[in-house]
Amino acid sequence: MDRIIVNALGREKRWARLREGIMESFHVYQPEKESIAGNIYLGRVDKVEKGLNAAFINIGEGKNGFLHIDDLPGFLALDENERMTAVISRLLHQGQKLLVQVKKDPTGTKGPRLTGIVEIKGRSIVFLPEGRYVAVSKKASSEEQKKKWRRFGSRMKEEQEGILFRTAALLESEESIKEQFLELRKQYQDIHSLSLSKKNPALLHRRDVMKEDILEEMKKIKQAELIIDDFTWKNEFQDYLQKNGASLIGEVIHFQGSENIFSRYRVDAQIEKAMRKVVWLENGATIVIEPTEALTVIDVNTGKFTGKKDLSQTVFRTNEMAAKEIARQLKIRNLSGIILIDFIEMKSEQHHSDIIQVLKEGLKEDGKRTTIVGFTELGILQLTRKKTKQPLLEYISSECPVCSGYGIVQSAESLAYKLERELQELSPAVEDKVIIQATEDVQTAFKGESSHYLKEMEKAINKKIEFQTAKDCHPFYKIKRLESR
């Protein structure tokens, strides 16, 4: 049985899913970085961009949100021909207020991605007040079953409304589904009524993100043991499971140990590994993960593992092991967008297909939509994974003030040469002494053997050079001042 470990004590909340003690997913929630995905706002159109066929909406949450014409209820109401020529300026104007929902959290320099096609999620269905369609889970057993639920949904909803039957709905009665539908419709009506009395921009509905995320994870794995370290939170979550018809998914246990629950179940050590660029495989091979603003690049290396006889099988087995681990790392690190994987070169097309299948299997229970495009001519596997939240590393870390996020600093030798050039530019002023603060490695590189170059430089600039030792842990120097002796 899988375990979901919940660390709810303290301001930062965390949970992880373990399978046989190995972390399969990890989520963290900090109050100042709380996800706004799924929240509903009364927004105000700040700017209409005709060239993008989109608008920027002020929702009162920092950066303006981005809303494309495709995500407007008015666009869905158009017929196919009208959609081809539709322009957003006919549907929205500056200063207009409208209901919007956050599809994706802000990342980096980008604001949140918004939609005007609001979704209200229930335990078995999703209600779309202006969705104008009926959809059934792809896991429906047959086309006949899909048609049955589509007919039922069409009878139940108004023309402009939409409904999505989730997998759980297929096992429930029509009466139960109708009851849920009416509850969700009432919930939306309350939100809409609230918007009429609010000044824009305003938050109208906030998701209970952590509880919803855990519930979705539990539904995917069918049966789980839920272990929570906060007694109040444990009782609240039991009630939440009961309310959402999921009380039979697993047992809820209160953890009462003296040590931190993540330490007890060895989760913290696995989180530390997820912060590293290099991941070691059991056979000595390595995976190097390099996220950038535009995409994520993953490189597979044989490392210490070279195999014995059959090179082709050695390469395939290493790539197979890497594919399983990469699928796990994508979920743990919450990597999304464009992902390029440089596996060790394989000649066999069958091996290419097998690796894709291994990756698909590893992402089978992933809640995010992943599209595997395939291998390029250069042997790079391309895939995309839907963006909803910030990557883990971006969420729990900040840019290094020394290297500005590059992960490297200038060497002591490079800084010594830079200092040399800077000293040569000093004007021949009355001051005849220069005081420099520098780390020992920069001083050594600058002075040269037996301080030979230091003496040469003093002659060249006609000034006495005095060093003060800086205690920085990285190569550093600074010309503090010039003075007269």
C-alpha positions, -999 to 999 in steps of 0.1 A, spaced: 0 0 0 12 35 -8 16 61 20 9 98 19 29 116 45 16 150 55 37 175 75 10 200 85 27 213 117 42 248 112 35 275 86 50 256 57 28 226 48 43 196 29 32 162 17 48 133 -1 36 101 -16 58 71 -9 58 37 -26 78 11 -8 96 40 10 106 57 -23 92 92 -29 70 93 -60 57 129 -56 63 158 -34 44 191 -28 51 221 -6 29 251 3 44 283 17 19 310 28 36 338 9 39 316 -23 5 300 -21 -7 287 -55 -35 307 -70 -43 282 -97 -81 275 -97 -89 307 -78 -118 328 -93 -115 366 -95 -134 396 -105 -109 411 -129 -105 443 -148 -93 445 -184 -61 466 -182 -50 463 -218 -62 447 -250 -34 435 -273 -48 432 -308 -16 417 -322 -18 388 -297 -56 386 -298 -54 386 -260 -59 409 -231 -40 416 -198 -63 414 -168 -57 430 -134 -68 405 -107 -51 422 -78 -23 396 -75 9 413 -86 15 409 -124 -15 412 -147 -29 379 -160 -29 368 -196 -62 360 -212 -64 347 -248 -95 350 -270 -98 312 -271 -105 313 -233 -135 337 -235 -171 325 -232 -180 349 -260 -156 331 -283 -172 297 -276 -206 311 -285 -194 319 -320 -198 294 -349 -168 279 -366 -166 304 -393 -169 334 -370 -142 320 -347 -117 321 -376 -120 358 -380 -128 368 -344 -108 396 -328 -107 401 -291 -114 439 -293 -150 430 -303 -154 408 -271 -135 429 -245 -126 466 -240 -103 483 -216 -118 489 -181 -143 461 -185 -149 438 -155 -153 401 -159 -150 368 -140 -118 349 -146 -101 318 -132 -64 311 -130 -53 283 -152 -15 285 -145 4 302 -117 28 330 -125 63 318 -133 95 339 -136 87 371 -155 53 358 -167 20 366 -149 -8 340 -144 -26 324 -173 -63 331 -171 -95 318 -185 -130 332 -186 -144 297 -190 -148 290 -153 -147 255 -139 -163 244 -106 -149 210 -96 -169 184 -77 -158 149 -66 -171 132 -98 -180 160 -122 -167 194 -133 -194 222 -139 -186 248 -165 -212 276 -162 -204 288 -198 -187 258 -212 -212 248 -239 -202 212 -241 -205 177 -225 -174 155 -222 -169 121 -207 -137 106 -192 -115 88 -217 -115 58 -193 -152 51 -201 -154 14 -210 -171 18 -244 -184 44 -269 -219 34 -258 -212 43 -222 -199 77 -234 -230 83 -254 -252 74 -224 -235 100 -202 -234 126 -229 -272 123 -234 -277 125 -196 -255 156 -194 -273 173 -223 -307 168 -206 -295 181 -173 -277 213 -183 -288 246 -198 -276 255 -234 -247 277 -223 -235 253 -195 -210 226 -198 -203 194 -178 -173 170 -176 -179 135 -163 -148 124 -145 -138 87 -142 -154 85 -107 -188 96 -122 -190 64 -143 -195 44 -111 -222 66 -96 -260 68 -101 -276 95 -122 -295 107 -92 -262 112 -73 -246 130 -102 -276 153 -106 -274 162 -69 -237 171 -73 -245 191 -104 -271 212 -86 -247 218 -57 -220 230 -81 -244 252 -100 -255 268 -67 -219 273 -57 -213 292 -90 -244 313 -85 -232 323 -51 -198 333 -66 -216 353 -94 -238 371 -68 -208 380 -48 -191 396 -79 -220 420 -82 -213 435 -48 -175 437 -51 -152 464 -65 -128 450 -90 -103 435 -88 -113 411 -61 -108 374 -51 -142 356 -51 -133 320 -46 -101 304 -32 -93 267 -37 -83 246 -7 -53 237 -27 -35 212 -4 -66 192 5 -77 190 -32 -42 179 -43 -40 151 -18 -75 139 -26 -66 138 -64 -35 118 -56 -55 94 -34 -80 88 -62 -53 79 -86 -38 52 -64 -71 38 -52 -58 28 -18 -34 46 5 -25 51 41 -26 88 50 -4 98 80 -7 133 93 13 149 122 -13 176 131 -44 163 150 -67 192 141 -57 189 104 -62 151 106 -98 156 118 -104 183 92 -92 160 64 -113 131 76 -143 153 73 -131 165 39 -128 129 26 -163 121 39 -178 152 22 -162 143 -11 -172 106 -10 -136 94 -6 -136 81 30 -130 45 18 -98 54 -1 -76 49 29 -71 50 66 -62 84 82 -36 81 110 -23 107 134 15 106 137 26 113 173 63 108 172 88 133 187 108 136 155 96 154 124 74 131 103 95 137 72 126 126 91 108 95 104 99 83 69 132 94 53 115 120 31 138 149 39 169 131 25 150 124 -7 140 160 -11 177 171 -7 185 148 -36 158 164 -57 176 197 -53 207 184 -70 216 187 -106 230 152 -109 210 120 -101 230 88 -96 215 55 -109 221 22 -91 245 10 -119 267 41 -116 253 59 -145 241 95 -140 212 118 -151 220 155 -153 189 178 -151 193 214 -163 161 235 -161 161 269 -180 136 296 -186 126 282 -220 130 244 -215 145 216 -195 174 196 -208 182 161 -193 214 143 -202 220 106 -195 256 94 -191 270 60 -186 293 73 -158 310 44 -140 289 18 -157 303 3 -189 288 -32 -189 307 -63 -199 300 -77 -234 270 -65 -253 273 -28 -257 239 -24 -273 222 -41 -243 243 -22 -219 232 11 -234 195 0 -235 195 -12 -199 210 21 -187 185 42 -208 157 20 -195 168 26 -159 172 64 -167 137 66 -182 121 52 -151 140 76 -129 133 106 -152 96 100 -150 99 101 -112 120 132 -112 96 151 -135 69 145 -109 90 153 -78 106 184 -93 74 195 -110 92 200 -143 70 211 -172 69 228 -205 93 216 -232 116 188 -220 145 174 -241 161 141 -230 195 131 -245 196 94 -239 228 74 -246 228 68 -284 208 37 -295 209 22 -330 177 1 -327 143 16 -335 128 -11 -312 149 2 -283 136 38 -291 100 25 -289 107 6 -257 122 36 -240 91 57 -249 69 30 -234 89 29 -202 85 67 -199 48 65 -205 44 38 -179 63 59 -154 40 89 -160 8 68 -161 -4 80 -127 8 116 -133 -20 142 -129 -5 164 -156 -10 159 -193 23 148 -209 28 145 -247 57 125 -260 66 139 -294 93 113 -302 130 111 -310 146 136 -333 172 127 -360 199 136 -334 184 110 -309 169 136 -286 136 126 -271 111 155 -271 81 158 -247 59 184 -232 43 184 -198 15 207 -188 24 237 -167 3 245 -136 27 253 -108 63 266 -103 91 240 -105 101 227 -71 136 243 -72 122 277 -82 96 275 -54 119 266 -25 150 285 -35 162 319 -46 188 331 -71 224 330 -58 235 366 -52 271 356 -61 267 338 -94 232 353 -104 218 319 -109 245 306 -133 260 281 -108 295 293 -115 318 322 -103 349 337 -119 381 320 -110 407 336 -87 430 338 -118 404 356 -139 397 381 -111 434 387 -106 438 396 -143 407 419 -140 422 436 -110 454 441 -130 435 459 -158 416 480 -132 448 492 -115 463 501 -149 434 524 -155 440 544 -123 448 580 -129 482 593 -118 467 613 -89 484 625 -58 475 594 -39 504 570 -38 488 540 -20 459 517 -31 441 495 -6 425 463 -20 403 439 -2 406 404 -17 404 367 -8 436 348 -3 433 329 -36 430 362 -56 459 377 -38 481 347 -45 471 347 -82 478 384 -85 511 386 -67 528 358 -86 558 337 -74 577 355 -46 554 385 -51 572 392 -84 542 406 -103 530 427 -73 564 445 -74 561 450 -111 526 465 -109 536 489 -81 564 502 -103 540 505 -133 513 525 -115 538 543 -91 517 533 -61 521 511 -31 496 482 -31 483 470 2 460 439 5 434 433 32 422 397 34 384 392 27 367 362 44 344 354 15 341 317 5 343 325 -32 370 344 -52 365 382 -46 383 415 -47 374 452 -43 395 484 -45 385 500 -12 403 534 -15 433 554 -25 453 574 0 486 592 5 513 577 27 
